[in-house]
Amino acid sequence: MNSPVKRKNIGVVLKPQVDGDYPSVVANLLMWLHKRKCDVVFIATEKSRLQSWNISTAKNVHFASHADFFKTTELIITLGGDGTLIGISRISPKKAPPIFGINMGRLGFITEFSKVDFYPWLSKAIENELVISKIPLYLVEVISKGKVTRKSYFINDVVINKNDISRIFSLSVETNEEAIFNISGDGLIVSSPLGSTAYSLAAGGPIIHPSVEAMVLTPVCPHSLTHRPIVIPNKEQFLVKGLKNSYPISITLDGQEIFELNNNETIRVCKDKTRTISMIQNPNRTYFETLKEKFTYGRRYQ
């Protein structure tokens, strides 16, 4: 059962490098939170942008480093879209406050609340009256000569492809116990259930309900009629490496972080055992209603 304790220290994360109607939305939000005696914390790098909007000196506004931002807040509001929410989630520590995602655009699938009518729900979130769901993070590790040289996280997907446009390359995918397949084509998408409605869906992958404990391997333009998307348990960890003449390979996580995989390097992908993201749920929103709204999935036409 949720604690009745009111949340008073509220973090706000903004979509990077945009203005539009953000100045008025943020100004109204600050006044609304001030009336409820809530302090607002922004990441320090946002100070110049808020100064340009003439709202950086509000009495209830404070700035903090990335590390202190998570330590000093009890609830995080994201103003943007799915990318904004994913961006702050990927860098959050193990014990991070829950996130209240507000969609400022059109398509947002993960963000639970609309910019048109979020205030009543935000009031309930501050009073700790809404349900919190746990979203798993997935771990990607680069292995070279038996040692982990780099690691990062994704929520939606990791995409593995070659830098050269329209050049077929080959990958091997295997678990610790056996090979899954060797594939030639334009790339491979490893997706979480939450991310199954993103790039994987566009590449022909299945829609998977977020409660299903699985990952999806979706080939991108495979050079074979036999390679199709495959769903595997997310308890598995598996290895992906390029075959002969396939390097360098690009690894893209949630469309936000990219790096290269070089010869003799392998990536290991698995569900992280300890890290999850806490997300405030919208009681008026269901998964299948969201599919119908965002993708016209299953909608009946007269």
Secondary structure as the mmCIF struct_conf table of DSSP 4:
data_model
#
loop_
_struct_conf.conf_type_id
_struct_conf.id
_struct_conf.beg_label_comp_id
_struct_conf.beg_label_asym_id
_struct_conf.beg_label_seq_id
_struct_conf.end_label_comp_id
_struct_conf.end_label_asym_id
_struct_conf.end_label_seq_id
HELX_LH_PP_P HELX_LH_PP_P1 VAL A 5 ARG A 7
STRN STRN1 ASN A 9 LEU A 14
TURN_TY1_P TURN_TY1_P1 PRO A 16 GLN A 17
TURN_TY1_P TURN_TY1_P2 GLY A 20 ASP A 21
HELX_RH_AL_P HELX_RH_AL_P1 TYR A 22 LYS A 35
TURN_TY1_P TURN_TY1_P3 ARG A 36 LYS A 37
STRN STRN2 ASP A 39 ILE A 43
HELX_RH_3T_P HELX_RH_3T_P1 ALA A 44 GLU A 46
HELX_RH_AL_P HELX_RH_AL_P2 LYS A 47 SER A 52
TURN_TY1_P TURN_TY1_P4 TRP A 53 ASN A 54
TURN_TY1_P TURN_TY1_P5 SER A 56 THR A 57
TURN_TY1_P TURN_TY1_P6 LYS A 59 ASN A 60
STRN STRN3 VAL A 61 ALA A 64
HELX_RH_AL_P HELX_RH_AL_P3 HIS A 66 THR A 72
BEND BEND1 GLU A 74 GLU A 74
STRN STRN4 LEU A 75 GLY A 80
HELX_RH_AL_P HELX_RH_AL_P4 ASP A 82 ARG A 90
TURN_TY1_P TURN_TY1_P7 ILE A 91 ILE A 91
TURN_TY1_P TURN_TY1_P8 LYS A 94 LYS A 95
HELX_LH_PP_P HELX_LH_PP_P2 ALA A 96 PRO A 98
STRN STRN5 ILE A 99 ASN A 103
BEND BEND2 GLY A 105 ARG A 106
BEND BEND3 PHE A 109 ILE A 110
STRN STRN6 PHE A 113 SER A 114
TURN_TY1_P TURN_TY1_P9 LYS A 115 VAL A 116
BEND BEND4 ASP A 117 ASP A 117
HELX_RH_AL_P HELX_RH_AL_P5 TYR A 119 ILE A 126
TURN_TY1_P TURN_TY1_P10 GLU A 127 ASN A 128
BEND BEND5 LEU A 130 LEU A 130
STRN STRN7 ILE A 132 SER A 144
TURN_TY1_P TURN_TY1_P11 LYS A 145 GLY A 146
STRN STRN8 LYS A 147 PHE A 154
BEND BEND6 ILE A 155 ASN A 156
STRN STRN9 ASP A 157 LYS A 162
BEND BEND7 ASN A 163 ASP A 164
TURN_TY1_P TURN_TY1_P12 ILE A 165 SER A 166
STRN STRN10 PHE A 169 THR A 175
BEND BEND8 ASN A 176 GLU A 178
STRN STRN11 ALA A 179 GLY A 185
BEND BEND9 ASP A 186 ASP A 186
STRN STRN12 GLY A 187 SER A 191
BEND BEND10 PRO A 193 PRO A 193
HELX_RH_3T_P HELX_RH_3T_P2 LEU A 194 THR A 197
TURN_TY1_P TURN_TY1_P13 ALA A 198 ALA A 198
HELX_RH_AL_P HELX_RH_AL_P6 TYR A 199 ALA A 202
TURN_TY1_P TURN_TY1_P14 ALA A 203 GLY A 204
HELX_LH_PP_P HELX_LH_PP_P3 GLY A 205 ILE A 207
TURN_TY1_P TURN_TY1_P15 PRO A 210 SER A 211
BEND BEND11 VAL A 212 VAL A 212
STRN STRN13 ALA A 214 VAL A 220
BEND BEND12 CYS A 221 CYS A 221
BEND BEND13 HIS A 223 THR A 226
STRN STRN14 ILE A 230 PRO A 233
TURN_TY1_P TURN_TY1_P16 ASN A 234 LYS A 235
STRN STRN15 PHE A 238 GLY A 242
TURN_TY1_P TURN_TY1_P17 LYS A 244 ASN A 245
BEND BEND14 PRO A 248 PRO A 248
STRN STRN16 ILE A 249 LEU A 253
TURN_TY1_P TURN_TY1_P18 ASP A 254 GLN A 256
STRN STRN17 GLU A 257 LEU A 261
TURN_TY1_P TURN_TY1_P19 ASN A 263 ASN A 264
STRN STRN18 GLU A 265 ILE A 280
TURN_TY1_P TURN_TY1_P20 PRO A 283 ASN A 284
HELX_RH_AL_P HELX_RH_AL_P7 TYR A 287 PHE A 295
TURN_TY1_P TURN_TY1_P21 TYR A 297 GLY A 298
#
